[in-house]
Amino acid sequence: MSELSLLSQLKYDADGLIPAIIQDAENGEVLMMGWMDREAVQRTLSGEKVCFWSRSRKKYWVKGETSGHYQLVKGVYVDCDMDVLLIKVSQVGAACHAGYRSCFFREVTPGGLAVIAEQIVDPDEVYKK
């Protein structure tokens, strides 16, 4: 399937977006989820780094462009309904802007949320304003 054919077959939501689950290609850990529009998908497919569409900032962003914690694309997959992407990556540093390797660093327990991972970087140091 050509890149152009894939882009036209994907099912985007009413805002023209498709969710992209980011997974560590080596160990299968789910690192994060982000949104892509057609252009972000195309940029990701034609480059080596993952590109997203920021709904809040209304602009494209390459994961790691500020922090240096890039996601290097190892494979792109689509689900059976063609409405969700799975992108396997080699993660450089923390995937989460809160300083954790994965954005899924909290577990829901009967007592509330429990942090189940170690913060690997100080976000105040990484994202100095």
C-alpha positions as CSV (number, residue, x, y, z in Angstrom):
1,M,0.0,0.0,0.0
2,S,1.4,3.4,-0.9
3,E,1.8,6.2,1.6
4,L,-0.8,8.2,-0.3
5,S,-3.3,5.3,-0.3
6,L,-2.8,4.8,3.4
7,L,-3.4,8.5,4.2
8,S,-6.7,8.5,2.3
9,Q,-7.9,5.2,3.9
10,L,-7.3,6.2,7.5
11,K,-10.5,7.2,9.4
12,Y,-10.0,10.6,11.1
13,D,-12.4,12.0,13.6
14,A,-14.6,15.0,13.0
15,D,-11.6,17.3,13.8
16,G,-9.5,15.5,11.2
17,L,-7.4,13.7,13.8
18,I,-6.5,10.1,14.6
19,P,-5.1,8.8,17.9
20,A,-1.5,7.4,17.8
21,I,-0.4,5.1,20.5
22,I,3.4,5.2,21.0
23,Q,5.0,1.9,22.1
24,D,8.6,1.0,22.9
25,A,9.7,-1.2,20.0
26,E,12.1,-3.2,22.2
27,N,10.0,-4.0,25.3
28,G,6.4,-3.3,24.3
29,E,5.9,-0.6,27.0
30,V,3.2,1.9,26.1
31,L,4.8,5.3,26.3
32,M,2.2,7.8,25.4
33,M,-0.7,8.7,23.1
34,G,-0.9,11.7,20.9
35,W,-3.0,13.1,18.1
36,M,-2.1,13.3,14.4
37,D,-3.8,14.8,11.4
38,R,-3.1,13.7,7.8
39,E,0.0,15.9,7.6
40,A,1.5,14.7,10.9
41,V,1.0,11.1,9.7
42,Q,2.7,11.9,6.5
43,R,5.6,13.6,8.3
44,T,6.0,10.6,10.6
45,L,6.0,8.1,7.7
46,S,8.5,10.1,5.6
47,G,10.8,11.0,8.5
48,E,12.6,9.2,11.3
49,K,11.0,11.0,14.2
50,V,7.3,11.0,15.4
51,C,5.4,14.1,14.6
52,F,2.1,15.1,16.2
53,W,-0.6,17.8,15.9
54,S,-1.0,19.8,19.1
55,R,-4.7,20.5,19.7
56,S,-3.9,23.2,22.3
57,R,-1.2,25.0,20.4
58,K,-2.6,24.4,16.9
59,K,0.7,23.4,15.4
60,Y,2.9,20.4,14.5
61,W,5.5,19.2,16.9
62,V,8.2,16.6,16.7
63,K,8.5,14.7,20.0
64,G,11.8,15.7,21.5
65,E,12.2,19.0,19.7
66,T,12.3,20.9,23.0
67,S,13.6,18.2,25.4
68,G,15.9,16.2,23.1
69,H,13.9,13.1,24.1
70,Y,13.1,12.0,20.6
71,Q,11.0,9.0,19.4
72,L,12.7,7.3,16.5
73,V,10.2,5.4,14.3
74,K,10.7,1.7,14.0
75,G,7.3,0.7,12.6
76,V,3.9,2.1,12.0
77,Y,0.7,-0.1,12.3
78,V,-3.0,0.6,11.9
79,D,-5.9,-1.2,13.7
80,C,-8.6,-3.2,11.9
81,D,-11.0,-0.2,11.7
82,M,-8.2,2.1,10.3
83,D,-9.0,4.6,13.1
84,V,-6.0,4.2,15.5
85,L,-2.3,4.1,14.8
86,L,0.3,2.2,16.8
87,I,3.8,3.6,16.3
88,K,6.7,1.5,17.6
89,V,9.7,3.6,18.5
90,S,13.1,3.7,20.0
91,Q,12.6,6.2,22.9
92,V,15.5,8.5,23.7
93,G,15.0,9.7,27.4
94,A,11.6,10.4,28.9
95,A,8.4,10.1,26.8
96,C,6.4,12.1,29.3
97,H,6.7,15.8,29.8
98,A,6.4,15.1,33.6
99,G,9.8,13.5,33.5
100,Y,8.8,9.8,33.4
101,R,9.7,7.3,30.7
102,S,6.0,6.6,30.1
103,C,3.0,8.9,30.4
104,F,1.3,5.9,32.2
105,F,3.3,6.2,35.4
106,R,0.2,6.2,37.7
107,E,-2.0,3.2,38.6
108,V,-5.6,3.5,39.6
109,T,-6.0,1.7,43.0
110,P,-8.9,1.4,45.5
111,G,-7.1,4.1,47.5
112,G,-6.6,6.5,44.6
113,L,-3.7,7.0,42.2
114,A,-0.4,5.4,43.0
115,V,2.9,6.5,41.2
116,I,4.4,3.2,40.0
117,A,7.5,4.5,38.2
118,E,10.5,6.7,38.8
119,Q,10.8,10.1,37.4
120,I,13.9,10.0,35.2
121,V,14.4,13.7,34.5
122,D,13.4,16.9,36.2
123,P,10.9,18.6,33.8
124,D,11.8,22.0,35.2
125,E,15.4,21.4,33.9
126,V,14.3,19.9,30.6
127,Y,11.7,22.5,29.7
128,K,13.3,25.7,31.0
129,K,11.3,28.7,29.9
